Amino acid sequence: MKKLTVLVILTFFMMLSHLSLEPLSANAGENDCILAASVDVIVAVWNLDDKGNKGHLIWKGLIKQGGQKRIESQHGQIRYAQTTVVDENEPLSGDIGRWCNNGQIIGVP
């Protein structure tokens, strides 16, 4: 009986702590977006600086076909370049500016 009581109490506190964190996750996506790949692609993503140019590099890596990568931007705008030739020495092409907020999906080839 004591084990059951302890289990019920622990379950209650776990549920309570989960619910208390829920409001924090609601605002987490304000400056987030998701890169979605239709083919294997290497992507580099930069924040925009205050002049609209590439700022600091947020992320660079491979997204497999059908995969996704969540990006968190500083101010809700990003620039990205990409290549479908999966080779680290292959130059990236494009300098595409996009809004990155509210978890929107950005398709990258």
N, CA, C and O atoms as a DFTB+ gen file, in Angstrom:
436 C
 N C O
     1  1       0.816      -1.196       0.000
     2  2       0.000       0.000       0.000
     3  2       0.858       1.257       0.000
     4  3       0.519       2.235      -0.667
     5  1       1.971       1.248       0.742
     6  2       2.849       2.419       0.785
     7  2       3.458       2.692      -0.586
     8  3       3.599       3.846      -0.992
     9  1       3.819       1.624      -1.295
    10  2       4.409       1.793      -2.625
    11  2       3.413       2.449      -3.579
    12  3       3.781       3.316      -4.372
    13  1       2.173       2.035      -3.498
    14  2       1.139       2.614      -4.351
    15  2       0.928       4.088      -4.024
    16  3       0.778       4.905      -4.933
    17  1       0.915       4.435      -2.757
    18  2       0.754       5.823      -2.341
    19  2       1.909       6.677      -2.836
    20  3       1.694       7.779      -3.340
    21  1       3.122       6.183      -2.699
    22  2       4.305       6.915      -3.171
    23  2       4.246       7.087      -4.685
    24  3       4.573       8.157      -5.198
    25  1       3.831       6.041      -5.408
    26  2       3.721       6.109      -6.860
    27  2       2.684       7.145      -7.290
    28  3       2.918       7.901      -8.234
    29  1       1.555       7.184      -6.614
    30  2       0.505       8.163      -6.934
    31  2       0.998       9.583      -6.670
    32  3       0.745      10.486      -7.468
    33  1       1.692       9.783      -5.570
    34  2       2.212      11.115      -5.237
    35  2       3.254      11.551      -6.257
    36  3       3.227      12.694      -6.713
    37  1       4.166      10.668      -6.621
    38  2       5.181      11.007      -7.632
    39  2       4.542      11.335      -8.978
    40  3       4.944      12.287      -9.647
    41  1       3.554      10.550      -9.369
    42  2       2.851      10.807     -10.628
    43  2       2.166      12.166     -10.598
    44  3       2.216      12.910     -11.578
    45  1       1.538      12.490      -9.494
    46  2       0.877      13.779      -9.346
    47  2       1.868      14.934      -9.517
    48  3       1.584      15.889     -10.240
    49  1       3.025      14.855      -8.860
    50  2       4.010      15.924      -8.949
    51  2       4.640      16.017     -10.339
    52  3       4.967      17.108     -10.804
    53  1       4.807      14.887     -10.989
    54  2       5.327      14.919     -12.359
    55  2       4.340      15.612     -13.285
    56  3       4.739      16.425     -14.119
    57  1       3.066      15.303     -13.150
    58  2       2.050      15.946     -13.985
    59  2       1.966      17.439     -13.682
    60  3       1.830      18.255     -14.593
    61  1       2.048      17.790     -12.407
    62  2       1.993      19.187     -12.011
    63  2       3.178      19.969     -12.570
    64  3       3.007      21.091     -13.045
    65  1       4.369      19.392     -12.518
    66  2       5.542      20.087     -13.053
    67  2       5.455      20.222     -14.567
    68  3       5.877      21.242     -15.112
    69  1       4.923      19.226     -15.259
    70  2       4.754      19.314     -16.710
    71  2       3.787      20.436     -17.081
    72  3       4.048      21.204     -18.007
    73  1       2.688      20.528     -16.367
    74  2       1.703      21.572     -16.655
    75  2       2.225      22.960     -16.327
    76  3       1.837      23.934     -16.973
    77  1       3.087      23.064     -15.346
    78  2       3.628      24.380     -15.008
    79  2       4.611      24.869     -16.050
    80  3       4.819      26.077     -16.169
    81  1       5.227      23.969     -16.813
    82  2       6.164      24.365     -17.862
    83  2       5.474      24.620     -19.194
    84  3       6.085      25.205     -20.089
    85  1       4.253      24.212     -19.353
    86  2       3.531      24.345     -20.614
    87  2       3.440      25.783     -21.128
    88  3       3.623      25.982     -22.329
    89  1       3.168      26.804     -20.301
    90  2       3.120      28.172     -20.816
    91  2       4.457      28.634     -21.395
    92  3       4.469      29.448     -22.319
    93  1       5.563      28.144     -20.885
    94  2       6.858      28.540     -21.428
    95  2       7.045      28.026     -22.835
    96  3       7.623      28.726     -23.667
    97  1       6.578      26.831     -23.130
    98  2       6.759      26.278     -24.459
    99  2       5.840      26.930     -25.487
   100  3       6.096      26.825     -26.686
   101  1       4.788      27.594     -25.050
   102  2       3.888      28.260     -25.986
   103  2       4.578      29.427     -26.671
   104  3       4.287      29.703     -27.835
   105  1       5.486      30.126     -25.987
   106  2       6.182      31.260     -26.573
   107  2       7.509      30.880     -27.217
   108  3       8.183      31.736     -27.790
   109  1       7.887      29.630     -27.135
   110  2       9.205      29.212     -27.603
   111  2       9.376      29.384     -29.107
   112  3      10.506      29.560     -29.562
   113  1       8.308      29.342     -29.899
   114  2       8.428      29.363     -31.340
   115  2       8.341      30.727     -31.987
   116  3       8.221      30.805     -33.209
   117  1       8.397      31.794     -31.232
   118  2       8.205      33.121     -31.807
   119  2       9.217      33.423     -32.907
   120  3       8.832      33.944     -33.953
   121  1      10.477      33.120     -32.709
   122  2      11.510      33.358     -33.720
   123  2      12.129      32.042     -34.185
   124  3      13.325      31.971     -34.469
   125  1      11.307      31.013     -34.257
   126  2      11.752      29.704     -34.714
   127  2      11.116      29.375     -36.050
   128  3      10.019      29.835     -36.365
   129  1      11.824      28.569     -36.830
   130  2      11.261      28.027     -38.059
   131  2      11.865      26.649     -38.278
   132  3      12.789      26.247     -37.571
   133  1      11.347      25.939     -39.248
   134  2      11.794      24.589     -39.534
   135  2      12.209      24.505     -40.983
   136  3      11.433      24.834     -41.880
   137  1      13.449      24.059     -41.218
   138  2      13.909      23.793     -42.574
   139  2      13.517      22.365     -42.911
   140  3      13.840      21.443     -42.162
   141  1      12.827      22.170     -44.022
   142  2      12.369      20.858     -44.441
   143  2      12.990      20.526     -45.791
   144  3      12.884      21.309     -46.735
   145  1      13.636      19.369     -45.884
   146  2      14.363      18.991     -47.093
   147  2      13.585      17.964     -47.907
   148  3      13.100      16.969     -47.368
   149  1      13.470      18.213     -49.207
   150  2      12.832      17.246     -50.103
   151  2      13.866      16.276     -50.687
   152  3      13.511      15.209     -51.185
   153  1      15.148      16.657     -50.620
   154  2      16.277      15.798     -51.019
   155  2      17.401      16.043     -50.013
   156  3      17.321      16.978     -49.217
   157  1      18.445      15.218     -50.039
   158  2      19.604      15.478     -49.186
   159  2      20.187      16.835     -49.565
   160  3      20.413      17.102     -50.745
   161  1      20.432      17.689     -48.585
   162  2      20.905      19.042     -48.859
   163  2      21.792      19.526     -47.705
   164  3      21.512      19.271     -46.534
   165  1      22.852      20.220     -48.067
   166  2      23.677      20.907     -47.069
   167  2      23.218      22.349     -47.041
   168  3      23.098      22.994     -48.082
   169  1      22.961      22.853     -45.843
   170  2      22.418      24.203     -45.679
   171  2      23.244      24.958     -44.641
   172  3      23.652      24.397     -43.624
   173  1      23.485      26.242     -44.916
   174  2      24.079      27.148     -43.935
   175  2      23.069      28.265     -43.693
   176  3      22.486      28.801     -44.635
   177  1      22.868      28.611     -42.417
   178  2      21.856      29.602     -42.051
   179  2      22.501      30.688     -41.193
   180  3      23.227      30.400     -40.241
   181  1      22.221      31.942     -41.551
   182  2      22.741      33.096     -40.815
   183  2      21.585      33.947     -40.297
   184  3      20.530      34.021     -40.928
   185  1      21.785      34.583     -39.161
   186  2      20.888      35.649     -38.731
   187  2      21.128      36.848     -39.627
   188  3      22.200      36.980     -40.217
   189  1      20.145      37.718     -39.733
   190  2      20.345      38.988     -40.432
   191  2      20.875      40.012     -39.446
   192  3      20.457      40.045     -38.288
   193  1      21.796      40.846     -39.909
   194  2      22.234      41.949     -39.053
   195  2      21.245      43.099     -39.197
   196  3      20.261      42.966     -39.924
   197  1      21.478      44.218     -38.528
   198  2      20.521      45.321     -38.567
   199  2      20.459      46.033     -39.908
   200  3      19.599      46.892     -40.104
   201  1      21.360      45.695     -40.846
   202  2      21.310      46.266     -42.204
   203  2      20.706      45.297     -43.210
   204  3      20.620      45.611     -44.397
   205  1      20.289      44.128     -42.749
   206  2      19.694      43.143     -43.648
   207  2      20.692      42.218     -44.304
   208  3      20.330      41.460     -45.204
   209  1      21.941      42.264     -43.875
   210  2      22.978      41.392     -44.428
   211  2      23.183      40.182     -43.530
   212  3      22.632      40.108     -42.432
   213  1      23.985      39.230     -44.013
   214  2      24.295      38.055     -43.201
   215  2      24.994      38.478     -41.923
   216  3      25.987      39.204     -41.948
   217  1      24.464      38.018     -40.821
   218  2      25.090      38.227     -39.525
   219  2      25.892      36.991     -39.157
   220  3      26.588      36.422     -39.998
   221  1      25.793      36.577     -37.904
   222  2      26.553      35.399     -37.484
   223  2      25.866      34.110     -37.940
   224  3      24.645      34.052     -38.084
   225  1      26.684      33.082     -38.161
   226  2      26.197      31.777     -38.601
   227  2      25.424      31.111     -37.472
   228  3      25.941      30.964     -36.365
   229  1      24.199      30.713     -37.747
   230  2      23.370      30.015     -36.770
   231  2      23.657      28.519     -36.807
   232  3      23.863      27.886     -35.772
   233  1      23.667      27.961     -38.024
   234  2      23.806      26.516     -38.166
   235  2      24.261      26.188     -39.574
   236  3      23.905      26.878     -40.529
   237  1      25.048      25.133     -39.699
   238  2      25.420      24.592     -41.002
   239  2      25.476      23.085     -40.860
   240  3      26.070      22.560     -39.919
   241  1      24.852      22.394     -41.804
   242  2      24.873      20.942     -41.739
   243  2      24.033      20.307     -42.818
   244  3      23.477      20.977     -43.688
   245  1      23.956      18.986     -42.735
   246  2      23.220      18.174     -43.696
   247  2      21.830      17.881     -43.163
   248  3      21.658      17.508     -42.002
   249  1      20.845      18.056     -44.027
   250  2      19.488      17.614     -43.727
   251  2      19.174      16.519     -44.731
   252  3      19.213      16.748     -45.940
   253  1      18.870      15.354     -44.243
   254  2      18.553      14.220     -45.118
   255  2      17.182      14.395     -45.759
   256  3      16.331      15.121     -45.245
   257  1      16.979      13.722     -46.886
   258  2      15.705      13.766     -47.597
   259  2      14.566      13.437     -46.641
   260  3      14.602      12.425     -45.941
   261  1      13.561      14.295     -46.618
   262  2      12.417      14.112     -45.740
   263  2      12.667      14.579     -44.310
   264  3      11.764      14.526     -43.475
   265  1      13.890      15.038     -44.018
   266  2      14.232      15.470     -42.673
   267  2      13.931      16.933     -42.436
   268  3      13.604      17.682     -43.356
   269  1      14.049      17.317     -41.190
   270  2      13.791      18.700     -40.795
   271  2      14.839      19.149     -39.792
   272  3      15.428      18.334     -39.082
   273  1      15.064      20.450     -39.742
   274  2      15.965      21.046     -38.767
   275  2      15.302      22.300     -38.223
   276  3      14.945      23.202     -38.981
   277  1      15.139      22.353     -36.898
   278  2      14.562      23.534     -36.250
   279  2      15.648      24.588     -36.100
   280  3      16.752      24.291     -35.643
   281  1      15.332      25.816     -36.485
   282  2      16.257      26.940     -36.415
   283  2      15.652      28.004     -35.504
   284  3      14.458      28.293     -35.581
   285  1      16.473      28.576     -34.655
   286  2      16.032      29.684     -33.818
   287  2      16.790      30.928     -34.261
   288  3      18.012      31.006     -34.133
   289  1      16.049      31.896     -34.783
   290  2      16.668      33.132     -35.260
   291  2      16.648      34.186     -34.156
   292  3      15.871      34.106     -33.205
   293  1      17.510      35.159     -34.310
   294  2      17.608      36.200     -33.289
   295  2      16.437      37.178     -33.354
   296  3      15.843      37.515     -32.330
   297  1      16.108      37.632     -34.575
   298  2      15.065      38.651     -34.733
   299  2      13.940      38.216     -35.662
   300  3      13.099      39.034     -36.034
   301  1      13.909      36.933     -36.046
   302  2      12.830      36.454     -36.903
   303  2      13.129      36.526     -38.385
   304  3      12.230      36.318     -39.200
   305  1      14.374      36.817     -38.758
   306  2      14.758      36.830     -40.168
   307  2      16.088      36.113     -40.329
   308  3      16.993      36.252     -39.506
   309  1      16.191      35.328     -41.427
   310  2      17.416      34.580     -41.696
   311  2      17.807      34.725     -43.160
   312  3      17.011      35.166     -43.990
   313  1      19.031      34.352     -43.459
   314  2      19.506      34.142     -44.826
   315  2      20.097      32.745     -44.852
   316  3      20.713      32.302     -43.882
   317  1      19.903      32.047     -45.977
   318  2      20.493      30.718     -46.077
   319  2      21.012      30.461     -47.480
   320  3      20.555      31.056     -48.456
   321  1      21.984      29.552     -47.553
   322  2      22.556      29.080     -48.811
   323  2      22.554      27.560     -48.735
   324  3      22.525      26.985     -47.647
   325  1      22.586      26.916     -49.891
   326  2      22.431      25.462     -49.901
   327  2      23.125      24.820     -51.084
   328  3      23.486      25.497     -52.047
   329  1      23.311      23.512     -51.010
   330  2      23.747      22.711     -52.139
   331  2      23.196      21.306     -51.984
   332  3      23.109      20.782     -50.873
   333  1      22.825      20.702     -53.098
   334  2      22.353      19.320     -53.061
   335  2      23.483      18.343     -53.343
   336  3      23.277      17.130     -53.295
   337  1      24.681      18.856     -53.638
   338  2      25.854      18.006     -53.795
   339  2      26.433      17.814     -52.400
   340  3      27.000      18.737     -51.816
   341  1      26.284      16.607     -51.879
   342  2      26.667      16.350     -50.495
   343  2      28.172      16.090     -50.428
   344  3      28.636      14.950     -50.411
   345  1      28.918      17.208     -50.390
   346  2      30.371      17.180     -50.297
   347  2      30.777      18.442     -49.555
   348  3      30.362      19.542     -49.922
   349  1      31.583      18.290     -48.516
   350  2      31.948      19.454     -47.701
   351  2      32.722      20.502     -48.475
   352  3      32.751      21.663     -48.069
   353  1      33.353      20.125     -49.583
   354  2      34.124      21.086     -50.379
   355  2      33.284      21.779     -51.442
   356  3      33.763      22.696     -52.110
   357  1      32.057      21.359     -51.603
   358  2      31.171      21.955     -52.605
   359  2      30.705      23.328     -52.126
   360  3      30.232      23.459     -50.997
   361  1      30.834      24.352     -52.973
   362  2      30.367      25.678     -52.544
   363  2      28.839      25.712     -52.459
   364  3      28.140      25.015     -53.194
   365  1      28.356      26.531     -51.554
   366  2      26.920      26.714     -51.399
   367  2      26.439      27.774     -52.372
   368  3      27.187      28.683     -52.733
   369  1      25.203      27.657     -52.791
   370  2      24.663      28.664     -53.705
   371  2      23.410      29.277     -53.093
   372  3      22.739      28.684     -52.249
   373  1      23.130      30.468     -53.549
   374  2      21.954      31.183     -53.070
   375  2      22.281      32.038     -51.867
   376  3      23.207      31.747     -51.110
   377  1      21.538      33.060     -51.708
   378  2      21.619      33.956     -50.564
   379  2      20.183      34.390     -50.319
   380  3      19.793      35.527     -50.589
   381  1      19.418      33.450     -49.802
   382  2      17.972      33.599     -49.739
   383  2      17.561      34.149     -48.378
   384  3      17.914      33.585     -47.343
   385  1      16.832      35.227     -48.382
   386  2      16.326      35.808     -47.149
   387  2      14.901      35.354     -46.897
   388  3      14.076      35.349     -47.810
   389  1      14.606      34.971     -45.656
   390  2      13.267      34.511     -45.313
   391  2      12.919      34.941     -43.891
   392  3      13.800      35.159     -43.060
   393  1      11.630      35.056     -43.632
   394  2      11.159      35.234     -42.270
   395  2      11.268      33.895     -41.565
   396  3      11.049      32.847     -42.172
   397  1      11.595      33.928     -40.321
   398  2      11.732      32.706     -39.518
   399  2      11.029      32.963     -38.183
   400  3      11.646      33.398     -37.211
   401  1       9.725      32.682     -38.162
   402  2       8.978      32.888     -36.929
   403  2       7.772      31.980     -36.860
   404  3       7.293      31.469     -37.872
   405  1       7.295      31.792     -35.654
   406  2       6.093      31.011     -35.376
   407  2       6.137      29.580     -35.914
   408  3       5.097      29.003     -36.232
   409  1       7.346      29.007     -36.015
   410  2       7.482      27.615     -36.427
   411  2       7.148      27.335     -37.869
   412  3       6.884      26.189     -38.231
   413  1       7.154      28.380     -38.720
   414  2       6.809      28.159     -40.124
   415  2       7.824      27.212     -40.770
   416  3       8.977      27.134     -40.347
   417  1       7.374      26.504     -41.792
   418  2       8.219      25.550     -42.500
   419  2       8.784      26.213     -43.743
   420  3       8.051      26.800     -44.539
   421  1      10.103      26.113     -43.899
   422  2      10.792      26.644     -45.071
   423  2      11.338      25.454     -45.845
   424  3      12.177      24.708     -45.339
   425  1      10.860      25.278     -47.069
   426  2      11.316      24.168     -47.891
   427  2      12.677      24.462     -48.521
   428  3      12.859      25.474     -49.198
   429  1      13.603      23.579     -48.291
   430  2      14.908      23.665     -48.948
   431  2      15.025      22.426     -49.820
   432  3      14.706      21.324     -49.375
   433  1      15.480      22.593     -51.058
   434  2      15.508      21.428     -51.968
   435  2      16.342      20.280     -51.445
   436  3      16.451      19.246     -52.105
